[in-house]
Structure formats: C-alpha cells, structure tokens
Amino acid sequence: TPPPTPALTPHPLSSAASDVYKRQGLTGLTVAHNIGDIAQAVVFEKSRGPGGRMATRRAPPFEFDHGAQFFSAGEPAFVTVVSSWQQAGVVKIWQPRYAELDRGAVVAERAWDADHPHFVGTPGMNAIGRHLSSGLDVRLQTPVETVNPRGSGWQLIAADGSDLGVFDWLIATAPATQAAALLPESFAHHRALSDTQMQGCFALMLGFNQPRQLPWQAALVHNSDISWVSVNSSKPDRPAPFTLVAHSTGAFADAHMDEPLESLQQHLCAELRDVTGIDAENADFCQLHRWRYANIAARSGSAALIDADRRLAACGDWCIGGRVESAYSSAMSLAEYLRTVLPRTRPSSHD
C-alpha cells in the first residue's frame, strides 16, 4: 500500500505567480541569480554546500578540489562573468607547470597559454558556489524525493516526507539521470533526458606533511586508469601542506562504479605510484571520492530542455559538454527564456 500523500500546507512563496524551484550546482544557482529580479526562486540542494562538482574537501591541514580542477572562459558572456568573479576575489588564474605523461614518462611539457587563462576558485573551488548563492533562498541538505502536480504547479516532497511547497515552474539541474528520475514521465523531453549518459569518475586525494618533488604541477595522463593528476597545493591561496588530486578515467569509473571504495583506492594508489613515483603508503591523508556523474562528451542540440505547457525544464553542463562554461551557458539559455515568460513578481530597481 503506498504511503498517504502528505497534507498540502501553505508555502511562503506559493501565492506568487512566478515561484521557481531549481536544484543543484552552478547551473541552478546561475538560473536563480539571473531571474531573481522578476521571480521568487528557491534552490533545493541535497548537499551540505552549494556548487555541485565545483567542490572542496577539507581535512585539516589539507584541502582538495576533488571535483572540477579548473576552468577556462571563451564565450564573451562567460568572460564577463568570470571577470566579475575575479573582481570579487573568488577566482584567480592558475599557472602550473603542465605535462603530458604516458604512464610515468613525460612525453610533453609546456606552459599554458597566457592568452587563454585557466581559472580556479579561491580559496577553494567551492568559493564560486558560495558567492553565487549569496542573497538567494538556498535550502541545503534538502533532497527532493517526489514531484506531484498541483493545479497548474508542482508540489515537492522531501526525502523525509515533508512538504516543500507548490511552485509554478520546476527546473531540474541535477545530472541527467537524476533529473530523469525526478521529473514526471509527462515531461516532453523525458526520453532525451533518460537517453543522456554521463561518465563517472573517482577522485583520489593525498596529503603530505612533508613536500614531495615533481617536475610538473598539472599532468594529463595516457595509458593508465588515472587520467589527471594535479598538485592541488600549487593553486592560488591554498594551504601550504603538499596535496595531490588524481582523477580516474571515465572508462575505469564506469566499469567499477559500484565496487568497494577500499579496493578501488588501493588500485588507484598503485596506478598513481607508477605514474608519479609517489607512494601513497607515505601519505598522511588518503581518501577516495566517488563521482557517479562527472563528465560528458561535447554535444549538439538544445542548451536547455523546456516544456512550456507543463512548466518543466532541465538544464546543465550535460546539455552542451562537461565543462564549467557549459553549465553557465545552459543556465543562461534557460534564464533568458524564463525572463520572456514569467510575469514580474518583484519590483525592479526602477519601480
């Protein structure tokens, strides 16, 4: 027997004509930030902090950017917003010594092109999510379990059964598989959402009280189950203790996604030793993180999936390609559409 539907209770925003619910990461925060002058928006985030895969793990005295390692900016609109992040002090340019490795052999070395800078959040990648969430109604540690139609809107039920309110628009910005599980099958683009396949990734984090010597600070790795290694402590404004972050290949992650982390950690530590010569046995901190949905190849098609009749939408980096700029571009595409269809519910600064 299914549990009874929780009683519908008044929500502080339910009387407004343009309540909007968004979920997770840079994409959701960007949409909310860019419609906040015309609509009352609530962001529900299942994690303890905003920002999604722009994440920072703290294990004093060590810190690790265990998700997105850096990002670049090419589109003029994103260049402008990144410049504003720089001015706000939450982004700086990272200029590491870069190498390409064939397992342990260095096959190429070069400086990253100064005309195409690589940015990182400061003092951690999660600083960008915190910056964007300032002034927004963000409900952390609030996973949404169920979506029910209510009149012309959508009622959200939390994982603990509590009623989160009724909203005029529902926007899912979680990874495609999770968005497909949340949105009703009546969503016009549900098949496209369900068919979107993302690759996973394992992030290995090592901390050392004594520094280790490497001829590079960021490396792309070939012919290994590890695809990327960076000296996280070489990034601007990071704590002094030496830290490494290694990412597995997507193929390895997908083949071993549900295996015990302990055995996977041992294997990737051995791979890291072969690639860098650094033995994890000597580390003062070692931990493996599982990213079930981490990346996707470049795609062509819609920058956002919109069902205007049902007031449902989904967007994220997976609409375009697995990059920070892709997440921003997808969000802005949806935000610009919403600005054309949402009635104004908040006075502008000129009113």
ABEGO torsion letter per residue (X at the ends): XBBBBBBBBBBAAAABAABBBBBEEAAAAAAAAAAAAABBBBBBBABABBGEABBBBBBOABBBBABBABBBBABAAAAAAAAAAAAAGABBBBBBBBBBBBEABBABBBBBBAABBBBBBOABAAAAAAAAABGBBBBBGBBBABBBBBEABBBBBBAAGBBAEBBABBBBABBAAAAAAABBAABAAAAAAAABBBBBBBBBBBBBABBBBBABABBBBBGBABABBBBAAABBGBBABBBBBBBBBAAAAAAAAABBAAAAAAAAAAAAAAAAGBBAAABABBBBBBBABABBBBBBEBABBBBAAAGBBBBEAAAAEBBAAAAAAAAAAAAAAAAAABBBABBBAAX
